[in-house]
C-alpha cells in the first residue's frame, strides 16, 4: 500500500515538473509570433506653432505606438507681432514705410523707408493695425531686393509695386490676394517661379512683362482665364510663364470673360485697368504728400 502511495506522489511530482518546464519553453518554430493589429491614429497631443504634437494607435492586446506630428509653424501674432502661443516675436524688417488705406483700419506697404534690407519681411501689424496691401510703386526700382515676405492679410498688390526689382528671386503671394496690378513685377528678371492664389480675380497688363527668367507660373485656380478676350488654359505651369511674360504679357488677365464694352485689350492701369488699388474719388493714386494711396 505504501508503495502504491509513493508511486502516486512520484507521478504527481513528475507531472508538475513537466508543467513548469513547459512554461519556460519558447513557442515552437512553426507557431507564428503575435502580430499587432493597430487601430487608427488618434491625436493625443496637438502640435503648436513651435512644438511637435503626438498621435497614438493601440493594438487589441494593449500595446501602443506613437508618432510625432510636425509643428504647424503658423504663429498666431498679436498686434505687437508677438505669437500668442509661443511668445516668439516676428523678425520683420524695421524702417519700412506704410500708408493708411483710405476708409479702413489697415495699412499698405508704401516703400523701403529707412531700410536697406535685401530680404524684406513685412510685419503682420503696423501701429496696431493689419498690413493689408502693397501700394502702387511701393518697391519700384529697388534693384537690391532678393526676397519679400508678405503677411497673410494682403488683399491687393498695386500697380508697379515691384517694378524693376531686378534682383528679386523669391516672393510668395499670400492666399488672400485678389488683384495684382499692372506692371506689378515688370522686368523682375531674376524671378523664376510664381504661384497665383485661388482668390486672384485679375492680373494687370504687363504685370510680368520682361521677367526673362520666369519658368513656372502656377494658377491655383486653373479654370479658364482670359487674356483680353482670348480664353486660355492655365494648367501647364511652363506654358503659363511664357504666356504671362511674353505671349499675352501686354493684356490684362481676368478670371471672367470681359464684356464687349470693356474691350479687354491692353491697359496701362492696374488689374483690369483700374490702377491696381483703391483711388481717391478724383482718380488720383497719390495723396497730398505724394504718398501712394491704396
Kinemage of the C-alpha trace (Angstrom):
@kinemage 1
@onewidth
@group {chain A} dominant
@subgroup {mainchain}
@vectorlist {calphas} color= white
{ca unk a 1} P 0.000 0.000 0.000
{ca unk a 2} L 2.837 2.340 0.916
{ca unk a 3} L 4.448 1.582 -2.412
{ca unk a 4} L 1.216 2.482 -4.183
{ca unk a 5} L 1.021 5.871 -2.432
{ca unk a 6} L 4.670 6.542 -3.201
{ca unk a 7} L 4.069 5.853 -6.888
{ca unk a 8} L 1.100 8.251 -6.953
{ca unk a 9} L 3.111 11.002 -5.247
{ca unk a 10} L 6.020 10.440 -7.611
{ca unk a 11} L 3.677 10.654 -10.606
{ca unk a 12} L 2.277 13.955 -9.349
{ca unk a 13} L 5.772 15.386 -8.849
{ca unk a 14} L 6.758 14.409 -12.379
{ca unk a 15} L 3.565 15.914 -13.819
{ca unk a 16} L 4.150 19.222 -12.021
{ca unk a 17} L 7.733 19.253 -13.232
{ca unk a 18} L 6.550 18.858 -16.818
{ca unk a 19} L 4.047 21.694 -16.437
{ca unk a 20} L 6.661 24.122 -15.049
{ca unk a 21} L 9.144 23.074 -17.670
{ca unk a 22} L 6.608 23.748 -20.448
{ca unk a 23} L 6.049 27.315 -19.161
{ca unk a 24} L 9.735 28.118 -19.641
{ca unk a 25} L 9.854 26.790 -23.150
{ca unk a 26} L 9.736 29.137 -26.149
{ca unk a 27} L 6.993 28.618 -28.762
{ca unk a 28} L 7.805 26.074 -31.443
{ca unk a 29} L 9.338 27.401 -34.612
{ca unk a 30} L 6.185 26.647 -36.584
{ca unk a 31} L 3.965 28.747 -34.249
{ca unk a 32} L 3.551 32.318 -35.669
{ca unk a 33} L 4.588 35.241 -33.447
{ca unk a 34} L 1.897 37.710 -32.359
{ca unk a 35} L 1.353 40.476 -34.901
{ca unk a 36} L -0.136 43.703 -33.587
{ca unk a 37} L -3.406 44.790 -35.142
{ca unk a 38} L -3.331 48.522 -34.503
{ca unk a 39} L -6.347 50.778 -34.832
{ca unk a 40} L -6.311 54.222 -36.404
{ca unk a 41} L -4.076 57.070 -35.309
{ca unk a 42} L -5.564 59.361 -32.666
{ca unk a 43} L -4.090 62.782 -31.914
{ca unk a 44} L -3.130 62.715 -28.238
{ca unk a 45} L -1.159 65.959 -28.195
{ca unk a 46} L -1.924 68.781 -30.603
{ca unk a 47} L 1.014 70.476 -32.364
{ca unk a 48} L 1.528 74.197 -31.990
{ca unk a 49} L 3.485 76.785 -33.914
{ca unk a 50} L 6.838 75.732 -32.480
{ca unk a 51} L 6.188 72.368 -30.806
{ca unk a 52} L 5.528 68.906 -32.205
{ca unk a 53} L 2.368 67.003 -31.394
{ca unk a 54} L 1.796 63.268 -30.887
{ca unk a 55} L -0.503 60.657 -32.410
{ca unk a 56} L -1.078 57.252 -30.831
{ca unk a 57} L -2.570 53.974 -32.054
{ca unk a 58} L -3.447 50.957 -29.940
{ca unk a 59} L -3.474 47.196 -30.548
{ca unk a 60} L -6.202 44.899 -29.203
{ca unk a 61} L -3.554 43.415 -26.918
{ca unk a 62} L -2.989 46.806 -25.285
{ca unk a 63} L 0.301 47.664 -26.971
{ca unk a 64} L 0.644 51.241 -28.229
{ca unk a 65} L 2.689 53.004 -30.863
{ca unk a 66} L 3.382 56.740 -31.101
{ca unk a 67} L 4.463 59.089 -33.884
{ca unk a 68} L 5.184 62.782 -33.849
{ca unk a 69} L 3.168 65.434 -35.677
{ca unk a 70} L 5.256 68.270 -37.152
{ca unk a 71} L 4.886 71.703 -35.619
{ca unk a 72} L 2.466 73.844 -37.587
{ca unk a 73} L 4.937 76.691 -37.986
{ca unk a 74} L 1.958 79.048 -38.177
{ca unk a 75} L 2.307 81.640 -35.450
{ca unk a 76} L -0.725 83.499 -34.128
{ca unk a 77} L 0.672 87.016 -33.969
{ca unk a 78} L -0.982 89.770 -31.975
{ca unk a 79} L -0.929 93.477 -32.808
{ca unk a 80} L 2.583 93.683 -31.360
{ca unk a 81} L 3.779 90.999 -33.807
{ca unk a 82} L 4.360 88.517 -30.971
{ca unk a 83} L 2.945 84.980 -31.118
{ca unk a 84} L 0.199 84.456 -28.547
{ca unk a 85} L 1.074 80.747 -28.254
{ca unk a 86} L 4.854 80.522 -28.040
{ca unk a 87} L 5.612 84.239 -27.438
{ca unk a 88} L 8.035 84.312 -30.356
{ca unk a 89} L 8.449 87.794 -31.799
{ca unk a 90} L 8.214 88.143 -35.577
{ca unk a 91} L 11.590 89.104 -37.040
{ca unk a 92} L 10.446 91.698 -39.539
{ca unk a 93} L 12.304 94.414 -41.407
{ca unk a 94} L 12.370 97.678 -39.451
{ca unk a 95} L 12.249 101.083 -41.093
{ca unk a 96} L 9.794 100.309 -43.898
{ca unk a 97} L 7.194 102.940 -44.737
{ca unk a 98} L 3.436 102.468 -44.757
{ca unk a 99} L 0.342 104.324 -45.954
{ca unk a 100} L -3.045 104.194 -44.269
{ca unk a 101} L -5.636 102.630 -46.557
{ca unk a 102} L -8.440 105.096 -47.171
{ca unk a 103} L -11.565 104.351 -45.178
{ca unk a 104} L -10.097 101.279 -43.477
{ca unk a 105} L -8.359 100.433 -40.243
{ca unk a 106} L -5.397 98.997 -42.114
{ca unk a 107} L -2.103 99.943 -43.733
{ca unk a 108} L -0.359 99.215 -47.018
{ca unk a 109} L 3.387 98.883 -47.500
{ca unk a 110} L 4.420 102.006 -49.407
{ca unk a 111} L 8.221 101.976 -49.553
{ca unk a 112} L 11.600 100.927 -48.188
{ca unk a 113} L 11.728 103.972 -45.927
{ca unk a 114} L 14.997 103.889 -43.978
{ca unk a 115} L 15.625 100.193 -44.604
{ca unk a 116} L 18.461 98.868 -46.752
{ca unk a 117} L 17.494 95.202 -46.316
{ca unk a 118} L 17.771 92.826 -49.247
{ca unk a 119} L 15.494 90.198 -47.680
{ca unk a 120} L 12.367 92.128 -46.771
{ca unk a 121} L 9.898 90.787 -44.195
{ca unk a 122} L 6.739 92.860 -43.833
{ca unk a 123} L 5.140 92.706 -40.355
{ca unk a 124} L 1.623 91.458 -39.782
{ca unk a 125} L 0.706 94.667 -37.967
{ca unk a 126} L 1.884 98.279 -38.088
{ca unk a 127} L 0.817 100.783 -35.435
{ca unk a 128} L -1.587 98.149 -34.108
{ca unk a 129} L -3.391 97.715 -37.457
{ca unk a 130} L -3.022 94.932 -40.034
{ca unk a 131} L -0.894 95.401 -43.148
{ca unk a 132} L -3.367 94.508 -45.893
{ca unk a 133} L -1.827 95.764 -49.121
{ca unk a 134} L 1.192 96.713 -51.191
{ca unk a 135} L 0.694 100.233 -52.522
{ca unk a 136} L 1.274 101.380 -56.100
{ca unk a 137} L 5.002 101.669 -56.770
{ca unk a 138} L 5.852 100.591 -53.211
{ca unk a 139} L 9.214 98.993 -54.010
{ca unk a 140} L 9.653 100.339 -57.525
{ca unk a 141} L 13.271 100.264 -58.772
{ca unk a 142} L 14.543 98.664 -55.542
{ca unk a 143} L 17.049 96.609 -57.513
{ca unk a 144} L 18.885 95.136 -54.487
{ca unk a 145} L 15.912 93.283 -53.007
{ca unk a 146} L 16.307 89.494 -53.212
{ca unk a 147} L 13.220 88.243 -51.381
{ca unk a 148} L 9.980 89.638 -49.979
{ca unk a 149} L 7.762 88.012 -47.353
{ca unk a 150} L 4.262 89.458 -47.106
{ca unk a 151} L 1.763 88.994 -44.236
{ca unk a 152} L -1.286 86.765 -44.766
{ca unk a 153} L -3.758 89.671 -44.783
{ca unk a 154} L -2.634 91.292 -48.042
{ca unk a 155} L -5.514 91.596 -50.497
{ca unk a 156} L -4.022 93.549 -53.379
{ca unk a 157} L -0.622 94.153 -54.954
{ca unk a 158} L -0.660 97.577 -56.539
{ca unk a 159} L 0.491 98.744 -59.955
{ca unk a 160} L 4.293 98.834 -60.336
{ca unk a 161} L 4.638 97.502 -56.773
{ca unk a 162} L 7.831 95.586 -57.618
{ca unk a 163} L 8.640 97.323 -60.916
{ca unk a 164} L 12.274 96.736 -61.956
{ca unk a 165} L 13.193 94.793 -58.811
{ca unk a 166} L 15.832 93.109 -60.933
{ca unk a 167} L 17.365 91.012 -58.126
{ca unk a 168} L 14.051 89.721 -56.769
{ca unk a 169} L 14.207 85.923 -56.742
{ca unk a 170} L 11.520 84.894 -54.290
{ca unk a 171} L 8.091 86.164 -53.284
{ca unk a 172} L 5.116 84.195 -52.000
{ca unk a 173} L 1.895 85.927 -52.968
{ca unk a 174} L -0.473 85.498 -49.975
{ca unk a 175} L -3.595 83.389 -50.435
{ca unk a 176} L -5.736 86.408 -49.550
{ca unk a 177} L -4.695 88.440 -52.608
{ca unk a 178} L -7.499 89.148 -55.095
{ca unk a 179} L -5.788 91.549 -57.502
{ca unk a 180} L -2.317 92.075 -58.988
{ca unk a 181} L -1.852 95.468 -60.574
{ca unk a 182} L -0.414 96.426 -63.966
{ca unk a 183} L 3.396 96.298 -64.251
{ca unk a 184} L 3.491 94.869 -60.718
{ca unk a 185} L 6.518 92.654 -61.455
{ca unk a 186} L 7.695 94.366 -64.644
{ca unk a 187} L 11.260 93.306 -65.531
{ca unk a 188} L 11.849 91.267 -62.375
{ca unk a 189} L 14.466 89.432 -64.395
{ca unk a 190} L 15.624 87.133 -61.553
{ca unk a 191} L 12.176 85.807 -60.693
{ca unk a 192} L 11.840 82.131 -61.677
{ca unk a 193} L 8.585 80.900 -60.171
{ca unk a 194} L 5.274 82.426 -59.106
{ca unk a 195} L 2.081 80.961 -57.682
{ca unk a 196} L -1.147 82.849 -58.388
{ca unk a 197} L -3.512 82.109 -55.455
{ca unk a 198} L -7.068 80.934 -55.991
{ca unk a 199} L -8.715 84.207 -54.916
{ca unk a 200} L -6.946 86.316 -57.532
{ca unk a 201} L -9.540 87.684 -59.965
{ca unk a 202} L -7.316 89.842 -62.170
{ca unk a 203} L -3.700 90.351 -63.217
{ca unk a 204} L -2.949 93.729 -64.753
{ca unk a 205} L -1.428 94.319 -68.170
{ca unk a 206} L 2.344 93.828 -68.334
{ca unk a 207} L 2.364 92.586 -64.750
{ca unk a 208} L 5.095 90.073 -65.605
{ca unk a 209} L 6.439 91.539 -68.841
{ca unk a 210} L 10.213 91.243 -69.107
{ca unk a 211} L 10.535 88.530 -66.428
{ca unk a 212} L 13.133 86.778 -68.573
{ca unk a 213} L 13.948 84.013 -66.058
{ca unk a 214} L 10.348 83.075 -65.332
{ca unk a 215} L 9.994 79.298 -65.749
{ca unk a 216} L 6.882 78.303 -63.811
{ca unk a 217} L 3.616 80.113 -63.100
{ca unk a 218} L 1.123 78.019 -61.154
{ca unk a 219} L -2.506 79.129 -61.124
{ca unk a 220} L -4.126 77.529 -58.075
{ca unk a 221} L -7.480 78.181 -59.716
{ca unk a 222} L -6.672 76.593 -63.065
{ca unk a 223} L -10.025 77.070 -64.736
{ca unk a 224} L -10.141 79.111 -67.934
{ca unk a 225} L -8.565 82.567 -67.740
{ca unk a 226} L -8.949 85.407 -70.221
{ca unk a 227} L -6.096 87.486 -71.592
{ca unk a 228} L -8.114 90.296 -73.079
{ca unk a 229} L -10.821 88.377 -74.916
{ca unk a 230} L -8.628 85.320 -75.503
{ca unk a 231} L -9.673 82.286 -73.426
{ca unk a 232} L -6.648 80.398 -72.137
{ca unk a 233} L -5.954 77.098 -70.428
{ca unk a 234} L -3.594 77.629 -67.487
{ca unk a 235} L -2.940 74.035 -66.452
{ca unk a 236} L 0.651 73.961 -67.776
{ca unk a 237} L 2.945 75.953 -65.462
{ca unk a 238} L 5.745 76.275 -68.011
{ca unk a 239} L 3.374 77.444 -70.748
{ca unk a 240} L 1.813 79.908 -68.292
{ca unk a 241} L 5.201 81.519 -67.717
{ca unk a 242} L 5.595 82.174 -71.447
{ca unk a 243} L 2.035 83.430 -71.894
{ca unk a 244} L 2.158 85.756 -68.892
{ca unk a 245} L 5.620 87.215 -69.527
{ca unk a 246} L 5.793 87.206 -73.340
{ca unk a 247} L 2.913 85.970 -75.487
{ca unk a 248} L -0.003 87.724 -73.771
{ca unk a 249} L 2.002 89.988 -71.479
{ca unk a 250} L 0.531 93.239 -72.822
{ca unk a 251} L -3.024 92.204 -71.954
{ca unk a 252} L -4.923 92.393 -68.698
{ca unk a 253} L -5.805 88.909 -67.424
{ca unk a 254} L -9.092 88.066 -65.753
{ca unk a 255} L -10.994 85.047 -64.487
{ca unk a 256} L -14.168 86.376 -66.080
{ca unk a 257} L -14.739 86.997 -69.753
{ca unk a 258} L -14.607 90.749 -70.466
{ca unk a 259} L -17.712 92.379 -71.854
{ca unk a 260} L -17.774 93.792 -75.358
{ca unk a 261} L -17.933 97.343 -73.936
{ca unk a 262} L -14.729 96.915 -71.903
{ca unk a 263} L -12.656 95.964 -74.930
{ca unk a 264} L -10.479 93.620 -72.858
{ca unk a 265} L -7.311 94.829 -74.526
{ca unk a 266} L -4.020 96.175 -73.256
{ca unk a 267} L -4.219 98.554 -70.348
{ca unk a 268} L -1.707 100.757 -68.652
{ca unk a 269} L -3.741 100.697 -65.449
{ca unk a 270} L -3.818 98.078 -62.719
{ca unk a 271} L -5.768 94.852 -62.554
{ca unk a 272} L -8.296 95.335 -65.322
{ca unk a 273} L -7.380 98.945 -65.935
{ca unk a 274} L -8.325 100.438 -62.580
{ca unk a 275} L -4.855 101.286 -61.308
{ca unk a 276} L -4.309 98.129 -59.262
{ca unk a 277} L -5.687 99.507 -55.996
{ca unk a 278} L -8.032 101.990 -54.388
{ca unk a 279} L -8.193 105.500 -55.772
{ca unk a 280} L -9.468 108.803 -54.490
{ca unk a 281} L -12.784 109.988 -55.932
{ca unk a 282} L -10.879 112.261 -58.331
{ca unk a 283} L -8.963 109.300 -59.729
{ca unk a 284} L -5.568 110.166 -58.250
{ca unk a 285} L -3.425 107.395 -56.778
{ca unk a 286} L -1.478 109.762 -54.510
{ca unk a 287} L -2.338 111.879 -51.507
{ca unk a 288} L -1.360 115.480 -50.800
{ca unk a 289} L 2.069 114.342 -49.572
{ca unk a 290} L 2.930 112.359 -52.666
{ca unk a 291} L 2.363 109.016 -50.967
{ca unk a 292} L 0.692 106.204 -52.830
{ca unk a 293} L -2.909 105.711 -51.817
{ca unk a 294} L -4.069 102.107 -51.744
